[in-house]
Amino acid sequence: MQTIKERYESVNERIANAANKVGRSTSNIHLIAVTKHATVDEVRQLIDLGHSDFGENRLQHFTQLAAQIDEYVGRRKELGEPDLANSIRWHFIGHLQRNKCRRVLPLTRLIHTLDSLRLAEEIQEVAEKRNQVIEVLLQTNISRERQKTGIAPAAVGYLLEQLATMSCIKPRGMMCMAPTGEDQEESRPIFTRCQELFEEMKLDKHSGDAFNILSMGMSNDFEVAIECGANIVRVGSALFGENLVVA
Ligand SMILES: *Cc1c(COP(=O)(O)O)cnc(C)c1O
């Protein structure tokens, strides 16, 4: 069995190879370690290896893990190690229900899954009360027949226009998912289409200057995503394996 360190190195190497292949610099590609099948101990190990971006899609596991990691970071600091409190970043990558915003916002650096105007309105309301500006990605449903969540590509411009009126939401870019097939080439047309739409939306007058994140690619297809311009990849099982953790 491979250790977390070996898996982490191997994922980073794969990222570097994919970037090299298309002449991109790895410094512009951020790895988010998706913790849904990870134990606290495995997350701690990644932190000790210097990793700081983590993503969760289930609120229950998210709140537990974030609290446990907070504690760990506090203990490290007491032992005289560098204070990581402000460098650990949590990303929310699951489908976000409106009634969960109140719990997700305080923990989250970036929400990858804004998928409707109604959700945006709720996020705005919660963020305003908290005096917080929350950064979001617009989750776009490129392969429409295969999945349910996400905004239709043709509606992304309209949602951006609405977001421009919401003072506590800062659109940072787009996120998409490809159907998980055996062959990562199946994801290429979807990632390519998403990148085209992303480039188009960057030029939209409502997207703002901070609209520069393209989050796509998971364990089975992140290399293709990088070739298609992703600057965030969300990787779970390649780092932590497939073992199920009971939430
Ligand atoms: C689980 C998950 C991932 C990571 O998937 P792996 O195939 O385990 O790498 C990425 N993005 C989202 C939205 C997920 O739910």
Ligand as a Chemical Component Dictionary entry (heavy atoms), coordinates in Angstrom:
data_LIG
# 
_chem_comp.id                   LIG 
_chem_comp.type                 NON-POLYMER 
_chem_comp.pdbx_formal_charge   0 
_chem_comp.three_letter_code    LIG 
# 
loop_
_chem_comp_atom.comp_id 
_chem_comp_atom.atom_id 
_chem_comp_atom.alt_atom_id 
_chem_comp_atom.type_symbol 
_chem_comp_atom.charge 
_chem_comp_atom.model_Cartn_x 
_chem_comp_atom.model_Cartn_y 
_chem_comp_atom.model_Cartn_z 
_chem_comp_atom.pdbx_ordinal 
LIG C1 C1 C 0 -15.587 13.639 -4.951 1  
LIG C2 C2 C 0 -15.411 14.825 -5.767 2  
LIG C3 C3 C 0 -14.189 15.082 -6.383 3  
LIG C4 C4 C 0 -12.994 14.148 -6.301 4  
LIG O1 O1 O 0 -13.289 12.959 -6.941 5  
LIG P1 P1 P 0 -12.167 11.812 -7.096 6  
LIG O2 O2 O 0 -12.648 11.063 -8.269 7  
LIG O3 O3 O 0 -12.233 11.033 -5.836 8  
LIG O4 O4 O 0 -10.897 12.480 -7.305 9  
LIG C5 C5 C 0 -14.078 16.249 -7.123 10 
LIG N1 N1 N 0 -15.108 17.107 -7.259 11 
LIG C6 C6 C 0 -16.293 16.883 -6.678 12 
LIG C7 C7 C 0 -17.371 17.877 -6.852 13 
LIG C8 C8 C 0 -16.492 15.738 -5.918 14 
LIG O5 O5 O 0 -17.674 15.519 -5.349 15 
# 
loop_
_chem_comp_bond.comp_id 
_chem_comp_bond.atom_id_1 
_chem_comp_bond.atom_id_2 
_chem_comp_bond.value_order 
_chem_comp_bond.pdbx_ordinal 
LIG C1 C2 SING 1  
LIG C2 C3 SING 2  
LIG C2 C8 DOUB 3  
LIG C3 C4 SING 4  
LIG C3 C5 DOUB 5  
LIG C4 O1 SING 6  
LIG O1 P1 SING 7  
LIG P1 O2 DOUB 8  
LIG P1 O3 SING 9  
LIG P1 O4 SING 10 
LIG C5 N1 SING 11 
LIG N1 C6 DOUB 12 
LIG C6 C7 SING 13 
LIG C6 C8 SING 14 
LIG C8 O5 SING 15 
# 
